[in-house]
Amino acid sequence: MTELLAQLAVLILAAFLGFELISRVPNLLHTPLMSATNAIHGIILVGGMITLAADGPLAIKAVGFLAVAFGALNVVGGFWVTNRMLGMFRPPIKRVKKRREG
């Protein structure tokens, strides 16, 4: 039980610290920073999945599962936002209008 409380305390501190850090990042740097951290978060997800495969109490596995699920959402959302931002710098696609016949 003590281990679970320690892990919950780390989770709460990490969430608070993450919020404070991201809120201080200028808007111009937010998306490139998000893109760079996605690779790191992918490695963290692999470590979380390996940890979930090990034996342990059900409560810790439940918290670990939630962490992996939210982490996966973060990675997917980060890549989606990065792709969308990079799309802003692509040249526009020229569309050819079809002529009406008749």
For each residue, the residues with C-beta under 8 A, 3 or more apart:
1: 4 5
2: 5 6
3: 6 7 60
4: 1 7 8 57 59 60 63
5: 1 2 8 9
6: 2 3 9 10
7: 3 4 10 11 60 63
8: 4 5 11 12 63
9: 5 6 12 13
10: 6 7 13 14
11: 7 8 14 15 63 67
12: 8 9 15 16
13: 9 10 16 17
14: 10 11 17 18
15: 11 12 18 19
16: 12 13 19 20
17: 13 14 20 21
18: 14 15 21 22
19: 15 16 22 23
20: 16 17 23 24
21: 17 18 24 25
22: 18 19 25 30
23: 19 20
24: 20 21
25: 21 22 29 30 33
26: 29 30
27: 30
28:
29: 25 26 32 33
30: 22 25 26 27 33 34
31: 34 35 81 82 85
32: 29 35 36
33: 25 29 30 36 37
34: 30 31 37 38 78 81 82
35: 31 32 38 78 79 82
36: 32 33 39 40
37: 33 34 40 41 78
38: 34 35 41 42 74 75 78 79 82
39: 36 42 43
40: 36 37 43 44
41: 37 38 44 45 71 74 75 78
42: 38 39 45 46 75
43: 39 40 46 47
44: 40 41 47 48 71
45: 41 42 48 49 68 71 72 75
46: 42 43 49 50
47: 43 44 50 51
48: 44 45 51 52 64 67 68 71
49: 45 46 52 53 68
50: 46 47 53 54
51: 47 48 54 64
52: 48 49 61 64 65 68
53: 49 50
54: 50 51
55:
56: 60 61
57: 4 60 61
58: 61 62
59: 4 62 63
60: 3 4 7 56 57 63 64
61: 52 56 57 58 64 65
62: 58 59 65 66
63: 4 7 8 11 59 60 66 67
64: 48 51 52 60 61 67 68
65: 52 61 62 68 69
66: 62 63 69 70
67: 11 48 63 64 70 71
68: 45 48 49 52 64 65 71 72
69: 65 66 72 73
70: 66 67 73 74
71: 41 44 45 48 67 68 74 75
72: 45 68 69 75 76
73: 69 70 76 77
74: 38 41 70 71 77 78
75: 38 41 42 45 71 72 78 79
76: 72 73 79 80
77: 73 74 80 81
78: 34 35 37 38 41 74 75 81 82
79: 35 38 75 76 82 83
80: 76 77 83 84
81: 31 34 77 78 84 85
82: 31 34 35 38 78 79 85 86
83: 79 80 86 87
84: 80 81 87 88
85: 31 81 82 88 89
86: 82 83 89 90
87: 83 84 90
88: 84 85
89: 85 86
90: 86 87
91:
92:
93:
94:
95:
96:
97:
98:
99:
100:
101:
102:
